[in-house]
Amino acid sequence: MVAAVDLELEGRGQLETLWEIARYSAANGVPRRSFILAIIVGTIINLINQGDFLIAGEALNWAKIGLSYILPYCVATYGAVSVQMSRAR
């Protein structure tokens, strides 16, 4: 998938392609769907990674909590943008 974005950058100006990526990532319900997916997947990841700390009542690692939600959001957004860009070609 990264190769597809690299090919896009070669064929047109980089600034134009980055603008197109930003436009696709903010349109057609992509942020809402990515947010919902990040909540679901991030919660599952947090329970897997820090469930023992929750049960024991110990301190949580807030950096891991944040990353557990940010990563699924970025992956879902990347997938939606790459599909939209391939359809536009």
N, C-alpha and C positions, 0 to 999 in steps of 0.2 A: 504494500500500500504506500509505503514511503516513496518507492520508485515512481509511482503515479504522480505524486506531488512534485517530485524532482523533474519529471518530464514536462509538467505544466510550467515550471519555472524556466525551463530552457526555451520553450516556444514563445513565451510572451515576456513582458517586463515583470520583474520581481514585484514591484510595487503594485501593479495591477492584479497580479495573482494573490498577493497578500490581502488586498482589498476585497477580492472575491471570496477568499476564505473567511474573512471577518463577516462579510455580508451573509454568507450561508450559515455561519455558526450562530447568527442572531435572528434568523428568519425561519418561517414555516414551523414554528413550534419546537424547534430544536432545543432551545434552552429549557423549556418546560419538561420535555421528555428526558433530557439528560439529567435534569435535577431529580425527577422522580426515580429514575434508575439509580442515581448516585445515593439517594436516601436508602433504597432497598439494599443494594449491594454493599454500600458502606456500612450499614448496620450489621449485616451478616459478617463482613470482614472484621469489624470491631468485636463482635461476639466471639469469633474464632480466636482472634489475637489476644484479647484482653478479658475474656470471659472468666478466667481463673482469678484475675484481680478484682473483678466485680463481685464474684461470689465471696472472696476473702475479705472484701471491704478495704482493699489496699488502694493506694494512690494510682491514678490512671496516667498514662503517657499521652498528653494532649497533642503532641506533634503527630503521633501515630493515629489518633482519632481524626485529626484534620486531613491527613494524607489519605486515610481510608475512604473519605468522601470525595476528595478532590480528584483522585486517580480515576475512579469510575466515571465521574463527570467528564473528564478530558477524553477518555476512551470512547464514550458514547458520542460525544460531540465530534470527535475525529471521524468515527464511522459514518455519521450522518453527513458530514461535510464531504467526505470522499465519495459517497454515493451520489450526492447532488452534483459534484463536479464531474463525475464520470457520465452522468446523464446529460449534462450540459454540452459535452463534447460531441 
